Each structure stands twice: as C-alpha cells, then as structure tokens.
C-alpha cells in the first residue's frame, strides 16, 4: 500500500477514535440524543474506512492514482441517497430525520477534506 | 395523559440539553439562533431537540415575522409531578399498551410523510393500515366510488386494491357504487 493511502486510512482511524471519545463524553453528560448523532458519525467513518481498505486493495497495483480512481467516486455515490432523504425530510418539516441526514452528509464532507488534505500533503 | 404519553414525556425530559433548553425558555420565548448561542450548541442540534420537546407537548412553536418563537407549555410544566406519575386517570391495561405500541410501530414503518410505502401482506398489519386510511372518511357520509379512489390515491397508487380491501375487511360497506364507513367498526 502506498504512503498516501496509508496516511488517509490512519486519519480515518483517528477521526473514528475522536468520535468514540465524544460519544463517551456526551453520554457522561446525559446528552443521549447528541451521543446517538455522534454514533451515526462514527458509523459513517467506520464504514468509509472499510471501503477505503477495500479500495486500497483494488487499486494497489497503480499506487495512489489507482486508489483515487476507485475511491473518489464513492463520495458522490454515498451522498446522493442521503441528500435525497435530507431534501425530502426538509420538505416535510421532519427536523429529526433532516438532522440525521445532515449529520451523515457533514461527516462525508469531513472525510472528503481529510482525503484531499492527505493527497495535497503527499 | 395516558401511560404511553407519560413515558414519552419522561423520556423526552431525560436529556441534559433538553433540560437546559427548557430552563433557557423559562424567562420567555426565544428563537433557535438565540438558544443556540445561549447553550453553545449548533442551530441544527437545537432545532432537533426543540422538535422533540414540541412533540412531547413541553414547548409550543409560533411563527412571528422572520422567526419561529418557542415558548414553554406552562399547562403541562406547572402540573405537579405526582399527578403525572400517580394520578391515574386513563391508565391503559398492559395488553392495550402493547397493542397500541404495535399499532404505532406498524404505521411508522409503513407510512412515510403520509404516503403508504406498500400494502402489507400480513392481515393484521393490513387491517391496521386500512383502519388508519378509514380516518380520512367521515361517518354517515356516502361517497361515490370516484371520490373514494381520489381519497385513497393520496396514500398509494394501487387505490383499487385498498378500496376493495376496505370492503372485504368490513370497514366500509358498498351498494350501488356508493361507499360508506360501517357503523359497527371502530375506524
């Protein structure tokens, strides 16, 4: 596995650990619903980390470029159904569902930033 | 307030952020952005909690010019806790509570924003759905088939199946192209 991909996977792992510690903190403060939203964030990060590992294997013979070719389209693929659900929830004034979908989309944007930062740094 | 509502009320209260929101609303109505600043939470988190408080009947929302203002529902918050916990009033028996919870979960799973996602195959679930749809009809009113179709089409494209099922399940009666809710059903 090339260095760029390794750094990106490590950054995803760190973000996941940060989310875990925020969950513990929110639960300790008795803010269960916000802890549940943070769990959604953690799950998106965990899911994306798994996908990234699979994509790293698929694209490994072409190095970082091979990984980018397989991995970059994942962001839009994943965002589209969430965006649709978020818009539908907003149209029906369903604040709870809207917040959940926004949390997923926001996490995806954060992962995209991590991905780009890793690429630029390398 | 029945047992289920009381449980929902206390579940809603069992959250530190929501308690802080109620406290912040204690000295008067406020809008989301202000509450967001006071509690140092994002506006979307505040909206999320306010929605839950509103659903539990603890706060009321009112649109005023550019903002939606949130205020405490004093009639509920000023009630002595003993009245909610001990007072009995409409205590449901355990079986009725279970039934109601099952009914609510079936409706929650099968309806999305007022639309029926699919017509359930299981008879018990189908019956619950049909009883829900029957709430769109008035007792004592006779509806021509076309109007029944129009009302049911708001819920699902296959309104013909729904219409036939309403009759088959004994929720509606039919005669000479007219439909009406049967008097002997709870629907």
Boltz contact constraints between the chains, C-beta under 6 A:
constraints:
  - contact:
      token1: [A, 29]
      token2: [B, 16]
      max_distance: 6.0
  - contact:
      token1: [A, 30]
      token2: [B, 16]
      max_distance: 6.0
  - contact:
      token1: [A, 31]
      token2: [B, 16]
      max_distance: 6.0
  - contact:
      token1: [A, 31]
      token2: [B, 17]
      max_distance: 6.0
  - contact:
      token1: [A, 32]
      token2: [B, 15]
      max_distance: 6.0
  - contact:
      token1: [A, 33]
      token2: [B, 15]
      max_distance: 6.0
  - contact:
      token1: [A, 92]
      token2: [B, 113]
      max_distance: 6.0
  - contact:
      token1: [A, 95]
      token2: [B, 47]
      max_distance: 6.0
  - contact:
      token1: [A, 95]
      token2: [B, 48]
      max_distance: 6.0
  - contact:
      token1: [A, 95]
      token2: [B, 51]
      max_distance: 6.0
  - contact:
      token1: [A, 96]
      token2: [B, 51]
      max_distance: 6.0
  - contact:
      token1: [A, 99]
      token2: [B, 44]
      max_distance: 6.0
  - contact:
      token1: [A, 99]
      token2: [B, 48]
      max_distance: 6.0
